[in-house]
Amino acid sequence: MLENDGALYAAFKAKDARFDGRFFVGVSSTGIYCRPVCRAKQPKIENCTFFATAAEAEQAGYRPCLLCRPELAPGRSITDATANLAYRAARMLEESCGNDEGLDEIAGRLGYTDRHLRRVFMEEYHVSPVQYLQTCRLLLAKSLLTDTDLPISEVAMAAGFGSLRRFNGLFKQHYKLSPTALRKRVSEDKKHSSGVTLALGYRPPYRWEEILNFLALRAISGVETVKQGEYLRTAHFVTTEGKHINGWLRVGNQPSNNTLSVTISETLLPVLPQVLARVRRLFDLHCDPDAVYETLASMNDIRPGLCVWGTRLPGCFHAFEMAVRAVLGQQISVKAAGTLAARIVAAYGTPVQTEIDGLTHIFPSPGDILALEGPIENRLGELGVTSARSRTIYALALALTQGEVDFDFCAQPEEEIKKLMAIRGIGSWTAQYIAMRAMEWPDAFLETDVGVKKALQPYTSKELLKIAEAWRPWRSYAIVNLWNTL
């Protein structure tokens, strides 16, 4: 579609939110680039140039619009990428823009050479990985300058710039405006609170209540909670220098702006890009709901209402935490699994001060589990966890610590599923469920799941697998739709 200026201009003129984040418009008469939903005066088509990414628009010399704020555009869906490698590399760059992880390290984690990654990335996004990373940092800084009252020096550090001088120079070079001048031009009416609040965009429709209900039902007491239409939780990160950082965050919905508001404790500022990346993953903000619904609409031929447009796939904020809860939930109720998880948190989690009622602990890390003295069956057994599941949790912690399994940006989820199933106590259901939520695998299917069977009575597991072939590659979304009907 990027080769069809007429079609892109039509989408721009219609302010169609379905195209938000899928392309950007450079306006030659102003030198500014906008999102396709921008409400500024419509420019003539001859003054418009269309770009696949914000980074490409900036490399062409355009500045971001202060009205529509390109930094709020939702990220690109995996369906937009002709190369899955480029898509995953872009996500990794967004998450690592606050640290010094090199392109060779990112390429190595993806299983390719940095030379091959550069070539594929340029073909897909029309900019180099370094240029893309620089735009990520500049747009994050712009968002912080606009939405918070943080000192400019802290903005520079949080966005990943090594020095204030370098930040000021690059910001003025790209945006023809100093950070101080931008802050004077935006609203002075910023909320003063104990945290820092930013906005993350999504493509509508967004079924907020459904995903919030899903998370509330599975919330681990002490670690996460849902209150007054918002999701709150504790967070723990380890920086590249080995420093441990604890904090809290709160996520709410702003449907009038098609954004989620994300408030974090100031202690999390050194790892802000990682926090925002995990929130995007947890709430599936890269999703293209039209692409998903186009395939899954056939579910409604089985029974009206089985598939609802805008349903999201709940991800996870902490992969090990979610995986442990999945193991605990084998063959018992969701509520019972939550009780066991809460006991583990109370016994072996790290206490943390949050000033938020109900948020008291950080979930134990794989290292914390491995460091427990004595047989794991005894330590977890006294909390009510069976010996078999205790050993499975220990083996999972060991596999993650030794790098034998990879939940983050794994290039081949099917291979990771096989590795998970090689761990004693992890079967197909558990491995697929972990892949669906921790690896963002959109094509997992749980044909033996009790809820799926109940939603699609009287089909057998074998019949369900056959029916679900028509739902590829979005079978994970089909699962969530089926669960929501219950």
DRENDOTOR-539987 format. One line per 3 residues: number of its first residue (from 1); for each residue x, y, z of C-alpha. Coordinates in Angstrom, 2 decimals, always signed. Example, Ala and Ser with C-alpha at 12.3 -4.5 7.8 and 13.67 -1.06 7.14 Angstrom:
BEGIN
1) +12.30/-4.50/+7.80 ~ +13.67/-1.06/+7.14
// end
This chain:
BEGIN
1) +0.00/+0.00/+0.00 ~ +2.95/+2.36/+0.60 ~ +3.42/+2.50/-3.16
4) -0.12/+3.81/-3.65 ~ -0.06/+7.50/-2.68 ~ -3.71/+7.92/-3.62
7) -4.86/+5.20/-1.22 ~ -2.65/+6.54/+1.57 ~ -3.90/+10.08/+1.06
10) -7.50/+8.82/+1.17 ~ -6.80/+7.11/+4.53 ~ -5.12/+10.30/+5.76
13) -8.05/+12.46/+4.65 ~ -10.53/+10.12/+6.36 ~ -8.48/+10.22/+9.62
16) -8.97/+6.45/+9.74 ~ -7.62/+5.16/+13.08 ~ -7.07/+1.71/+11.58
19) -4.04/+3.08/+9.74 ~ -2.54/+4.80/+12.78 ~ +1.09/+3.75/+13.17
22) +1.12/+1.93/+9.84 ~ +2.43/+4.96/+7.95 ~ +3.37/+8.60/+8.53
25) +2.85/+11.67/+6.35 ~ +5.56/+14.25/+5.69 ~ +4.17/+17.65/+4.69
28) +6.68/+19.60/+2.58 ~ +4.97/+22.98/+3.09 ~ +5.54/+22.81/+6.86
31) +8.48/+20.44/+7.25 ~ +6.43/+18.41/+9.73 ~ +5.39/+14.75/+9.70
34) +2.08/+13.53/+11.10 ~ +0.10/+10.43/+11.98 ~ -2.73/+9.59/+9.55
37) -5.23/+10.57/+12.28 ~ -3.88/+14.13/+12.65 ~ -6.65/+16.79/+12.93
40) -4.57/+19.65/+11.56 ~ -5.63/+21.36/+8.34 ~ -5.52/+18.85/+5.49
43) -2.52/+19.47/+3.19 ~ -2.68/+19.02/-0.56 ~ -1.62/+15.63/-1.88
46) +1.25/+17.15/-3.85 ~ +2.75/+18.34/-0.54 ~ +2.57/+14.88/+1.06
49) +5.25/+12.20/+1.21 ~ +4.43/+8.88/+2.86 ~ +6.79/+6.94/+5.10
52) +6.67/+3.48/+6.67 ~ +8.12/+4.61/+10.02 ~ +8.69/+7.76/+12.05
55) +12.41/+7.10/+11.78 ~ +12.22/+7.23/+7.98 ~ +10.32/+10.54/+8.11
58) +12.91/+12.03/+10.45 ~ +15.80/+10.86/+8.32 ~ +14.14/+12.69/+5.42
61) +14.34/+15.90/+7.48 ~ +10.79/+16.16/+8.87 ~ +9.97/+17.18/+12.46
64) +7.23/+15.48/+14.53 ~ +3.86/+17.24/+14.71 ~ +3.10/+18.77/+18.11
67) -0.63/+18.26/+17.60 ~ -0.95/+14.55/+16.73 ~ +2.34/+13.57/+18.45
70) +3.82/+10.68/+16.39 ~ +5.40/+9.25/+19.56 ~ +1.90/+8.15/+20.61
73) +1.25/+6.10/+17.47 ~ +0.77/+2.36/+18.15 ~ +3.65/+0.13/+17.10
76) +3.57/-1.89/+13.92 ~ +1.80/-5.24/+13.98 ~ +3.72/-8.36/+13.06
79) +1.37/-8.63/+10.07 ~ +2.99/-5.50/+8.62 ~ +6.47/-6.99/+8.46
82) +7.53/-8.88/+5.39 ~ +10.51/-10.02/+7.43 ~ +9.79/-11.36/+10.91
85) +13.45/-10.77/+11.78 ~ +13.17/-7.02/+11.14 ~ +10.00/-6.82/+13.21
88) +11.58/-8.53/+16.22 ~ +14.75/-6.45/+15.89 ~ +12.67/-3.24/+15.90
91) +10.90/-4.33/+19.09 ~ +14.23/-5.13/+20.73 ~ +15.63/-1.73/+19.74
94) +12.59/-0.01/+21.26 ~ +13.09/-1.90/+24.52 ~ +16.86/-1.42/+24.66
97) +16.98/+2.26/+23.71 ~ +17.79/+3.12/+27.32 ~ +20.93/+0.98/+27.49
100) +24.04/+0.37/+25.45 ~ +23.23/-3.03/+23.96 ~ +24.96/-3.17/+20.57
103) +23.51/-4.30/+17.26 ~ +25.83/-7.32/+17.25 ~ +24.35/-8.44/+20.59
106) +20.79/-7.99/+19.32 ~ +21.61/-9.88/+16.13 ~ +23.20/-12.66/+18.19
109) +20.09/-13.00/+20.36 ~ +18.06/-13.37/+17.18 ~ +20.46/-15.92/+15.72
112) +21.85/-13.85/+12.82 ~ +24.89/-11.75/+11.97 ~ +24.71/-7.98/+12.42
115) +25.42/-7.54/+8.70 ~ +22.41/-9.65/+7.73 ~ +20.25/-7.83/+10.28
118) +21.22/-4.43/+8.88 ~ +20.33/-5.51/+5.34 ~ +16.94/-6.98/+6.30
121) +16.14/-4.02/+8.53 ~ +16.93/-1.50/+5.80 ~ +14.78/-3.38/+3.30
124) +11.81/-3.46/+5.69 ~ +11.99/-0.04/+7.40 ~ +14.07/+2.03/+4.94
127) +16.40/+3.21/+7.71 ~ +19.34/+1.60/+9.47 ~ +18.93/+0.08/+12.94
130) +21.03/+2.90/+14.39 ~ +18.77/+5.54/+12.83 ~ +15.68/+3.70/+14.10
133) +17.16/+3.55/+17.61 ~ +17.94/+7.27/+17.57 ~ +14.34/+8.10/+16.64
136) +13.06/+5.84/+19.43 ~ +15.14/+7.81/+21.92 ~ +14.14/+11.21/+20.55
139) +10.42/+10.38/+20.54 ~ +10.57/+8.97/+24.07 ~ +12.30/+12.16/+25.22
142) +9.66/+14.26/+23.44 ~ +6.92/+12.35/+25.23 ~ +8.60/+12.90/+28.60
145) +9.04/+16.61/+27.91 ~ +5.39/+16.94/+26.92 ~ +3.71/+14.82/+29.58
148) +5.90/+15.18/+32.66 ~ +7.70/+17.88/+34.64 ~ +10.91/+15.87/+34.96
151) +14.12/+17.93/+34.79 ~ +15.57/+17.90/+31.28 ~ +18.73/+16.15/+32.52
154) +16.58/+13.26/+33.83 ~ +14.64/+13.17/+30.55 ~ +17.90/+12.77/+28.64
157) +19.09/+9.93/+30.85 ~ +15.72/+8.11/+30.87 ~ +15.55/+8.22/+27.07
160) +18.99/+6.64/+26.74 ~ +21.20/+9.60/+25.81 ~ +24.68/+9.39/+27.24
163) +24.93/+13.10/+28.01 ~ +22.75/+16.21/+28.25 ~ +24.90/+17.97/+25.67
166) +24.41/+15.20/+23.11 ~ +20.68/+15.13/+23.81 ~ +20.29/+18.89/+23.35
169) +22.31/+18.81/+20.13 ~ +20.40/+15.95/+18.50 ~ +17.00/+17.26/+19.61
172) +17.66/+20.70/+18.14 ~ +19.18/+19.21/+14.97 ~ +16.18/+16.98/+14.26
175) +13.30/+19.06/+15.62 ~ +14.61/+22.61/+15.07 ~ +13.63/+23.26/+18.66
178) +15.48/+22.94/+21.94 ~ +14.06/+20.69/+24.70 ~ +13.51/+23.80/+26.84
181) +11.63/+25.59/+24.04 ~ +9.38/+22.55/+23.46 ~ +8.48/+22.40/+27.14
184) +7.48/+26.08/+27.07 ~ +5.21/+25.49/+24.07 ~ +3.26/+22.58/+25.58
187) +0.64/+22.86/+28.30 ~ +1.83/+23.94/+31.72 ~ -1.04/+21.96/+33.32
190) +0.78/+18.77/+34.21 ~ -0.37/+16.52/+37.00 ~ +1.94/+16.48/+39.98
193) +1.92/+13.07/+41.62 ~ +4.24/+10.51/+43.14 ~ +4.82/+8.96/+39.71
196) +5.57/+9.79/+36.09 ~ +2.72/+9.39/+33.61 ~ +3.05/+8.74/+29.87
199) +0.66/+7.62/+27.13 ~ +0.93/+4.60/+24.81 ~ -1.26/+4.41/+21.71
202) -3.31/+1.54/+20.31 ~ -5.49/+0.85/+17.28 ~ -9.21/+0.87/+18.10
205) -11.39/-0.88/+18.92 ~ -9.80/-2.02/+22.16 ~ -11.76/-4.33/+24.49
208) -10.34/-2.88/+27.69 ~ -12.83/-4.41/+30.10 ~ -12.23/-7.92/+28.75
211) -8.44/-7.80/+29.09 ~ -8.73/-6.16/+32.52 ~ -11.12/-8.88/+33.70
214) -8.71/-11.54/+32.41 ~ -5.82/-10.03/+34.38 ~ -7.93/-9.43/+37.49
217) -8.98/-13.08/+37.63 ~ -5.32/-14.15/+37.50 ~ -3.76/-11.37/+39.62
220) -1.22/-12.60/+42.18 ~ -1.91/-11.10/+45.59 ~ +0.90/-8.82/+46.74
223) +2.30/-8.41/+43.23 ~ -0.60/-7.12/+41.12 ~ -4.16/-5.91/+41.51
226) -7.02/-4.35/+39.57 ~ -8.79/-1.37/+41.14 ~ -11.26/+1.20/+39.82
229) -10.76/+0.19/+36.22 ~ -6.95/+0.24/+36.39 ~ -4.20/-2.40/+36.53
232) -1.46/-1.96/+39.14 ~ +1.62/-4.04/+39.90 ~ +5.15/-4.12/+41.30
235) +8.15/-4.33/+39.00 ~ +11.76/-5.47/+39.22 ~ +14.58/-4.97/+36.72
238) +18.30/-5.63/+36.61 ~ +20.27/-3.06/+34.60 ~ +23.15/-3.90/+32.27
241) +25.46/-2.82/+35.12 ~ +23.84/-5.41/+37.41 ~ +21.92/-2.90/+39.54
244) +18.57/-4.09/+40.93 ~ +15.68/-1.65/+40.52 ~ +12.26/-2.03/+42.14
247) +9.14/+0.05/+41.68 ~ +5.46/+0.08/+40.77 ~ +3.26/+1.01/+37.85
250) -0.39/+1.75/+37.10 ~ -2.16/+1.39/+33.73 ~ -5.51/+2.90/+32.78
253) -7.47/+3.38/+29.57 ~ -8.09/+6.70/+27.78 ~ -10.53/+5.66/+25.04
256) -11.10/+9.22/+23.80 ~ -7.44/+9.35/+22.75 ~ -6.98/+5.65/+21.87
259) -4.20/+5.48/+24.45 ~ -3.33/+3.76/+27.70 ~ -2.04/+5.99/+30.49
262) +1.01/+4.48/+32.19 ~ +2.13/+5.86/+35.54 ~ +5.40/+4.56/+36.98
265) +7.29/+5.24/+40.18 ~ +10.28/+7.51/+39.67 ~ +12.55/+4.66/+40.79
268) +11.82/+2.97/+37.43 ~ +13.03/+5.90/+35.28 ~ +16.46/+4.31/+34.63
271) +14.66/+1.40/+32.93 ~ +11.77/+3.36/+31.38 ~ +12.06/+1.90/+27.84
274) +11.94/-1.65/+29.25 ~ +8.91/-0.79/+31.40 ~ +7.01/+0.67/+28.44
277) +7.95/-2.29/+26.23 ~ +6.58/-4.72/+28.80 ~ +3.36/-2.74/+29.14
280) +2.93/-2.84/+25.35 ~ +3.47/-6.59/+25.48 ~ +1.13/-7.15/+28.42
283) -1.71/-5.19/+26.83 ~ -1.00/-6.25/+23.21 ~ -0.65/-2.70/+21.92
286) +0.97/-3.73/+18.63 ~ -2.13/-5.66/+17.58 ~ -3.90/-4.88/+14.31
289) -7.52/-5.74/+15.26 ~ -8.72/-5.56/+11.66 ~ -6.24/-8.17/+10.46
292) -7.18/-10.51/+13.31 ~ -10.93/-10.10/+12.88 ~ -10.74/-10.58/+9.12
295) -9.55/-14.15/+9.73 ~ -11.53/-14.98/+12.89 ~ -14.90/-13.58/+11.80
298) -15.70/-17.09/+10.52 ~ -15.96/-18.18/+14.18 ~ -19.32/-16.41/+14.25
301) -20.60/-18.85/+11.63 ~ -20.36/-21.54/+14.33 ~ -22.25/-19.40/+16.82
304) -22.91/-15.62/+16.73 ~ -20.77/-13.68/+19.17 ~ -17.89/-16.15/+19.45
307) -15.45/-13.58/+18.01 ~ -15.57/-9.91/+18.99 ~ -13.72/-7.26/+16.99
310) -10.97/-5.60/+19.07 ~ -10.27/-8.51/+21.45 ~ -6.65/-8.48/+22.58
313) -4.27/-11.28/+23.54 ~ -3.14/-10.72/+27.16 ~ +0.64/-10.96/+27.33
316) +2.71/-10.84/+30.50 ~ +4.89/-8.35/+32.33 ~ +7.22/-10.91/+33.88
319) +7.71/-14.16/+31.95 ~ +8.93/-16.37/+34.81 ~ +6.13/-15.16/+37.08
322) +3.52/-16.02/+34.46 ~ +5.14/-19.38/+33.63 ~ +5.18/-20.42/+37.30
325) +1.53/-19.53/+37.61 ~ +0.78/-21.61/+34.51 ~ +2.52/-24.62/+36.08
328) +0.64/-24.11/+39.34 ~ -2.64/-23.94/+37.42 ~ -2.35/-27.38/+35.86
331) -5.53/-29.36/+36.57 ~ -6.75/-26.99/+39.29 ~ -8.95/-23.90/+39.24
334) -7.69/-20.40/+38.41 ~ -8.52/-19.30/+41.97 ~ -6.59/-22.20/+43.55
337) -3.54/-21.44/+41.40 ~ -3.69/-17.83/+42.52 ~ -3.73/-18.91/+46.15
340) -0.58/-21.03/+45.69 ~ +1.19/-18.23/+43.81 ~ +0.34/-15.75/+46.59
343) +1.84/-18.14/+49.18 ~ +5.08/-18.36/+47.17 ~ +5.23/-14.56/+46.99
346) +4.62/-14.14/+50.72 ~ +7.27/-16.75/+51.60 ~ +10.03/-16.06/+49.07
349) +9.19/-12.78/+47.32 ~ +11.10/-9.55/+47.94 ~ +9.23/-7.00/+50.12
352) +8.91/-3.58/+48.49 ~ +7.48/-0.22/+49.56 ~ +4.95/+1.11/+47.04
355) +2.51/+3.32/+49.00 ~ -0.23/+1.42/+47.13 ~ -2.54/-0.79/+49.12
358) -2.12/-4.42/+48.08 ~ +1.26/-4.10/+46.35 ~ +3.80/-5.44/+48.82
361) +6.21/-7.84/+47.08 ~ +8.28/-8.58/+43.99 ~ +7.70/-12.06/+42.60
364) +10.68/-14.41/+43.20 ~ +13.16/-14.50/+40.33 ~ +14.55/-17.75/+38.88
367) +17.69/-17.08/+40.93 ~ +15.64/-16.75/+44.11 ~ +14.06/-20.17/+43.50
370) +17.41/-21.80/+42.75 ~ +18.91/-20.28/+45.90 ~ +16.39/-21.94/+48.25
373) +18.14/-24.32/+50.63 ~ +17.22/-27.98/+50.77 ~ +15.05/-30.01/+48.39
376) +12.65/-27.80/+46.43 ~ +9.83/-30.24/+47.23 ~ +10.20/-29.35/+50.91
379) +10.40/-25.58/+50.43 ~ +7.42/-25.31/+48.09 ~ +5.68/-28.37/+49.49
382) +5.08/-26.66/+52.81 ~ +3.09/-24.05/+50.88 ~ +0.81/-26.67/+49.34
385) +2.61/-27.15/+46.00 ~ +2.88/-30.80/+44.94 ~ +6.33/-32.39/+44.67
388) +5.99/-32.83/+40.91 ~ +5.11/-29.19/+40.30 ~ +7.83/-28.02/+42.71
391) +10.43/-29.89/+40.66 ~ +8.98/-28.49/+37.42 ~ +9.24/-24.92/+38.73
394) +12.85/-25.55/+39.77 ~ +13.70/-27.03/+36.36 ~ +12.05/-24.06/+34.63
397) +14.07/-21.61/+36.74 ~ +17.26/-23.51/+35.92 ~ +16.51/-23.55/+32.17
400) +15.88/-19.80/+32.14 ~ +18.99/-19.03/+34.19 ~ +21.20/-21.13/+31.92
403) +19.65/-19.66/+28.77 ~ +18.26/-22.98/+27.58 ~ +14.85/-21.44/+26.85
406) +14.12/-17.93/+25.61 ~ +10.84/-16.12/+26.23 ~ +11.90/-12.67/+24.99
409) +11.65/-11.99/+21.24 ~ +12.35/-15.63/+20.43 ~ +12.58/-16.00/+16.65
412) +11.14/-19.53/+16.60 ~ +8.41/-20.03/+19.23 ~ +7.72/-23.57/+17.99
415) +11.29/-24.55/+18.91 ~ +10.94/-22.97/+22.36 ~ +7.69/-24.89/+22.86
418) +9.58/-28.13/+22.18 ~ +12.24/-27.14/+24.72 ~ +9.58/-26.39/+27.31
421) +7.91/-29.76/+26.72 ~ +11.27/-31.44/+27.34 ~ +11.04/-30.20/+30.95
424) +9.40/-32.86/+33.09 ~ +5.95/-31.71/+34.15 ~ +5.32/-29.34/+31.22
427) +2.91/-30.74/+28.66 ~ +1.43/-29.35/+25.48 ~ -1.22/-27.19/+27.19
430) +1.28/-25.50/+29.51 ~ +3.89/-24.97/+26.79 ~ +1.36/-23.52/+24.35
433) -0.11/-21.26/+27.05 ~ +3.35/-19.94/+28.00 ~ +4.14/-19.33/+24.32
436) +0.84/-17.54/+23.83 ~ +1.38/-15.10/+26.68 ~ +5.14/-14.89/+27.33
439) +6.40/-15.23/+23.74 ~ +3.54/-13.29/+22.10 ~ +2.93/-16.33/+19.90
442) -0.33/-15.54/+18.02 ~ -0.90/-19.06/+16.71 ~ -1.01/-21.24/+19.83
445) -4.03/-23.49/+20.25 ~ -5.26/-25.32/+23.36 ~ -7.56/-27.99/+21.99
448) -7.62/-29.85/+25.34 ~ -8.49/-26.76/+27.39 ~ -11.66/-27.19/+29.46
451) -12.88/-23.68/+28.66 ~ -12.32/-24.10/+24.92 ~ -14.21/-27.37/+24.92
454) -17.05/-25.84/+26.89 ~ -17.31/-22.87/+24.52 ~ -17.37/-25.17/+21.48
457) -19.48/-28.08/+22.70 ~ -19.93/-30.81/+21.53 ~ -16.78/-30.91/+19.37
460) -13.93/-33.26/+20.34 ~ -10.31/-32.16/+20.66 ~ -9.51/-33.71/+17.29
463) -12.43/-31.90/+15.66 ~ -11.40/-28.62/+17.30 ~ -7.91/-28.86/+15.84
466) -9.37/-29.33/+12.38 ~ -11.81/-26.44/+12.76 ~ -9.05/-24.14/+14.07
469) -6.95/-24.58/+10.92 ~ -9.11/-21.86/+9.36 ~ -8.12/-19.50/+12.19
472) -4.37/-19.52/+11.52 ~ -2.24/-17.51/+12.22 ~ -4.46/-16.02/+14.95
475) -5.49/-19.11/+16.93 ~ -4.27/-17.55/+20.21 ~ -6.77/-14.74/+19.68
478) -9.43/-17.35/+18.95 ~ -8.69/-18.93/+22.35 ~ -9.15/-15.62/+24.17
481) -12.41/-14.96/+22.30 ~ -13.70/-18.39/+23.34 ~ -12.71/-17.85/+26.98
484) -14.48/-14.48/+26.98 ~ -17.76/-16.13/+26.02 ~ -17.70/-18.05/+29.31
// end
